[in-house]
Amino acid sequence: ETIGRVAAGAVARKLLRVAADIEVLAWVRRVHDVDAKIDSANVTLDAVEANIVRCPEMGVDHHFLGGDPDGRCWMGGGGAASTQLDPLAM
C-alpha cells in the first residue's frame, strides 16, 4: 500500500507543479508519541530531504527510529505529516 501512495503522491506533485504552478512540500511531524517542533514557515525541501525520516527538525530522526522499550519499531505505527501548498513565483 505504501508504494502506491508514494507513487501517486509523486505524480500529483508533478502535475500540480506543471499544470497549476503549485509547489507541494510535505514532512513528517510526529511518529507515535514523539512530536517534532517545526516552524512551518521556515521548512525547506533541502531540510526535509536531508533527513531519513523526512522531518526537517535536526536530531529528531533518532527518536523517530528508536522504537519503544519493548524493542518494537515505531515506523508505520501511527504518526502525522504536514503539507504546505505554495504558488510558485512567476
C-alpha positions as CSV (number, residue, x, y, z in Angstrom):
1,E,0.0,0.0,0.0
2,T,2.8,2.5,0.9
3,I,4.4,2.2,-2.6
4,G,1.2,3.1,-4.3
5,R,0.7,6.2,-2.1
6,V,4.3,7.3,-2.7
7,A,3.9,6.9,-6.4
8,A,0.5,8.6,-6.5
9,G,1.9,11.5,-4.4
10,A,4.9,11.9,-6.8
11,V,2.6,12.1,-9.8
12,A,0.2,14.5,-8.1
13,R,3.1,16.7,-7.0
14,K,4.5,16.9,-10.6
15,L,1.0,17.5,-12.0
16,L,0.3,20.4,-9.6
17,R,3.7,22.0,-10.4
18,V,3.3,21.8,-14.2
19,A,-0.4,22.5,-14.5
20,A,-1.1,24.9,-11.7
21,D,2.3,26.3,-10.6
22,I,1.8,24.9,-7.1
23,E,4.7,23.5,-5.1
24,V,3.9,20.8,-2.6
25,L,6.2,20.5,0.5
26,A,5.4,17.7,2.9
27,W,7.2,16.4,6.0
28,V,6.8,14.1,9.0
29,R,6.0,15.9,12.2
30,R,5.1,13.1,14.6
31,V,5.8,9.4,14.9
32,H,4.0,7.5,17.7
33,D,4.1,10.0,20.6
34,V,7.3,11.9,19.6
35,D,6.4,15.3,18.2
36,A,8.9,17.5,16.3
37,K,8.9,21.2,17.0
38,I,8.7,22.7,13.5
39,D,8.1,26.2,12.3
40,S,6.3,25.5,9.1
41,A,7.2,29.0,7.7
42,N,10.9,28.0,7.7
43,V,10.7,24.5,6.3
44,T,12.7,23.9,3.1
45,L,12.8,21.0,0.7
46,D,16.5,20.6,1.4
47,A,15.9,20.2,5.1
48,V,13.2,17.6,4.5
49,E,15.3,15.7,2.0
50,A,18.3,15.7,4.3
51,N,16.6,13.6,6.9
52,I,16.0,9.8,6.5
53,V,12.5,10.1,8.0
54,R,11.7,13.3,6.1
55,C,11.5,15.5,9.2
56,P,13.1,18.9,8.9
57,E,13.9,19.2,12.6
58,M,17.6,18.2,13.1
59,G,18.2,15.4,15.5
60,V,14.7,14.1,15.8
61,D,15.2,11.2,13.4
62,H,16.9,9.0,16.1
63,H,13.8,9.5,18.3
64,F,11.5,8.5,15.4
65,L,13.6,5.5,14.6
66,G,14.2,4.4,18.2
67,G,11.1,2.4,18.8
68,D,9.6,1.6,22.2
69,P,11.1,0.0,25.3
70,D,9.9,-3.5,24.1
71,G,12.1,-3.1,21.0
72,R,9.3,-2.6,18.5
73,C,9.9,-0.1,15.8
74,W,7.5,2.9,15.6
75,M,7.8,3.4,11.9
76,G,4.4,2.6,10.5
77,G,2.8,2.6,13.9
78,G,0.9,5.9,13.8
79,G,2.1,9.4,13.3
80,A,1.3,12.6,11.4
81,A,2.6,14.6,8.5
82,S,2.2,18.2,7.5
83,T,1.8,19.5,3.9
84,Q,2.2,23.0,2.6
85,L,1.0,24.2,-0.8
86,D,2.5,27.4,-2.2
87,P,2.0,29.0,-5.6
88,L,5.4,29.2,-7.4
89,A,6.8,32.7,-8.0
90,M,6.1,33.8,-11.6
